[in-house]
Amino acid sequence: MPAAAGDETEVRLTPGAKRILDVAAELFYSRGINAVGVDTIAAESGVTKRTLYDRFGSKDGLLVTYLKTRDRRWRELVEARLNAEADPVRRALVPFDVLPEWLPQSSRGCSFVNAFAELPEPDHPGRRLIVAEKQWLRDLFRDLLAEAGAKNPEDLAVQLLSLHEGAIVSYSIAGESAAASITRAAAEALVRQALG
């Protein structure tokens, strides 16, 4: 299984730092990263800016922690379902199966895609995390497809990743409430054809 982005820097949060992170996560997601300053985060968290800097070092440090936390929650959800599923075809479709649970929390789409749009510098640590998250999902699809015996798991993994990401966009932007089940059906058809 591909490793989680940023595993080597697991963050232990004090209650105050957790409050800062929770507020920042809400603000970054609902308003955008660049639209939210540390003054706003500190004020809405009920802490001083100094406390925020003491806990996270910088706004970028807080952003990276936000992305790592979101990434960890997503991966834990996927991995819990994988651990409960033995059928190789259904295992390859698990990332689609968790979408109905995840999407209602994602009214503005994928937080990683949103953050990617706001971080144009390729060497920004947040951007590297975002890329790693999408690569993890592609590699997970590839590995699960290979385990299932699919032909050409590399290309099929890219197809499934594209369907998966498209489901999130269709749900959050186009208001397609059935996007998860419809794209899962398309993904299953592709997988079964590749097992053919």
C-alpha atoms as one frame of an Amber mdcrd trajectory, in Angstrom:
protein
   0.000   0.000   0.000   1.440   3.437  -0.872   2.536   5.457   2.178   0.642
   8.495   3.355   2.006  11.900   2.462   3.931  13.379   5.354   3.880  10.200
   7.473   7.294  11.051   8.826   6.006  14.207  10.501   2.969  13.036  12.428
   1.670  16.071  14.293   0.612  15.856  17.945  -1.713  18.727  18.739  -2.429
  20.465  22.011  -6.105  21.387  22.562  -5.311  24.978  21.538  -3.497  23.868
  18.394  -6.401  21.549  17.549  -8.818  24.479  17.868  -6.598  26.597  15.593
  -6.417  23.767  13.067 -10.176  23.163  13.125 -10.905  26.848  12.542  -8.240
  27.128   9.832  -9.575  24.007   8.090 -13.075  25.466   7.950 -11.835  28.856
   6.749  -9.355  27.489   4.188 -12.032  25.240   2.734 -14.950  27.673   2.775
 -13.161  30.929   1.868  -9.909  29.855   0.242  -6.338  29.773   1.481  -5.247
  33.130   0.109  -8.412  34.896   1.326  -7.788  33.963   4.956  -5.035  35.585
   7.006  -3.506  34.558  10.294  -5.279  37.476  12.009  -8.654  35.994  11.083
  -7.641  32.461  12.061  -6.265  33.634  15.411  -9.315  35.776  16.165 -11.818
  33.076  15.270  -9.791  30.504  17.246  -9.696  32.753  20.290  -5.890  32.745
  20.438  -3.135  35.230  19.759  -1.152  35.228  16.534   1.873  34.391  18.646
   0.165  31.179  19.801  -0.601  30.277  16.197   3.028  30.849  15.206   4.289
  28.961  18.262   2.198  25.925  17.330   2.588  25.904  13.527   5.540  28.171
  12.697   3.751  30.000   9.897   0.574  30.086   7.863   2.249  27.631   5.479
   2.970  25.317   8.415  -0.691  25.484   9.399  -1.757  24.869   5.801   0.485
  21.797   5.531  -0.934  20.434   8.798  -4.474  21.028   7.480  -3.694  19.137
   4.276  -1.973  16.285   6.145  -4.955  15.950   8.461  -7.427  15.887   5.583
  -5.245  13.393   3.705  -4.971  11.134   6.750  -8.761  11.131   7.273  -9.347
  10.179   3.628  -6.752   7.408   3.622  -7.993   5.961   6.897 -11.521   5.796
   5.483 -10.321   4.059   2.312  -8.001   1.681   4.170 -10.699   0.682   6.672
 -12.937  -0.343   3.784 -10.084  -2.167   2.070  -9.406  -4.140   5.248 -13.051
  -5.217   5.322 -13.182  -6.307   1.671 -11.732  -9.552   0.301 -13.084  -9.638
  -3.262 -10.347  -8.307  -5.608 -12.744  -6.498  -7.962 -14.632  -4.819  -5.131
 -11.327  -3.889  -3.484 -10.299  -2.035  -6.648 -13.547  -0.050  -6.413 -13.325
   0.855  -2.707 -12.288   4.501  -3.345 -15.587   4.876  -5.225 -17.522   3.119
  -2.466 -16.434   5.659   0.145 -17.453   8.661  -1.943 -21.107   8.695  -0.776
 -19.822   9.089   2.774 -17.164  11.670   1.867 -18.968  13.874  -0.664 -21.568
  15.431   1.657 -18.618  16.922   3.589 -17.185  18.323   0.340 -19.647  20.945
  -0.840 -16.843  22.984  -2.435 -15.185  20.011  -4.103 -11.829  18.480  -3.341
  -9.844  20.477  -0.801  -6.630  19.325  -2.480  -7.679  20.532  -5.926  -8.847
  23.823  -4.400  -5.513  24.261  -2.606  -3.570  23.289  -5.736  -5.235  26.154
  -7.610  -4.040  28.589  -4.936  -0.451  27.365  -4.670   1.283  28.046  -7.999
   4.844  27.552  -6.659   5.872  23.969  -7.512   8.179  23.707  -4.489   5.583
  24.845  -1.949   5.328  22.091   0.713   1.527  22.148   0.462   1.656  21.640
  -3.280   4.031  18.701  -2.882   1.569  17.133  -0.431  -1.307  17.632  -2.871
   0.608  15.947  -5.686   1.561  13.097  -3.352  -2.094  12.569  -2.368  -3.257
  12.253  -5.983  -0.311  10.002  -6.825  -1.181   7.850  -3.805  -4.707   7.327
  -5.101  -3.462   6.516  -8.616  -0.888   4.084  -7.209  -3.505   2.518  -4.939
  -5.744   1.895  -7.950  -2.772   0.458  -9.871  -1.794  -1.889  -7.037  -5.357
  -3.075  -6.444  -5.903  -3.629 -10.165  -2.656  -5.607 -10.426  -3.764  -7.751
  -7.462  -7.071  -8.382  -9.226  -5.220  -9.477 -12.383  -6.323  -6.580 -14.594
  -4.648  -6.060 -17.940  -2.594  -2.862 -18.126  -3.163  -1.675 -14.531  -1.109
   1.519 -15.096  -3.449   2.946 -17.737  -6.571   1.691 -16.022  -5.443   3.343
 -12.772  -5.303   6.712 -14.556  -8.787   6.102 -15.963 -10.164   5.275 -12.515
  -8.430   8.279 -10.949  -9.979  10.514 -13.605 -13.446   9.056 -13.013 -13.021
   9.395  -9.264 -11.945  13.044  -9.435 -14.690  13.741 -11.971 -17.278  12.350
  -9.559 -16.203  14.882  -6.946 -16.472  17.747  -9.445 -19.825  16.525 -10.763
 -21.209  16.284  -7.251 -19.919  19.588  -5.903 -20.166  21.846  -8.955 -22.833
  20.338 -11.202 -24.990  19.138  -8.309 -25.088  15.559  -9.550 -26.185  13.772
  -6.377 -25.794  10.339  -8.013 -22.273  11.040  -9.322 -20.640   8.542  -6.946
 -22.852   5.599  -7.928 -22.805   6.444 -11.640 -19.025   6.728 -11.817 -18.643
   3.586  -9.717 -20.713   1.693 -12.292 -18.461   3.022 -15.077 -15.354   2.086
 -13.080 -16.675  -1.420 -12.469 -17.355  -1.870 -16.177 -13.780  -0.842 -16.985
 -12.344  -3.166 -14.344 -14.421  -6.154 -15.458 -13.463  -5.518 -19.073  -9.773
  -5.435 -18.081 -10.199  -8.779 -16.310 -11.884 -10.067 -19.380
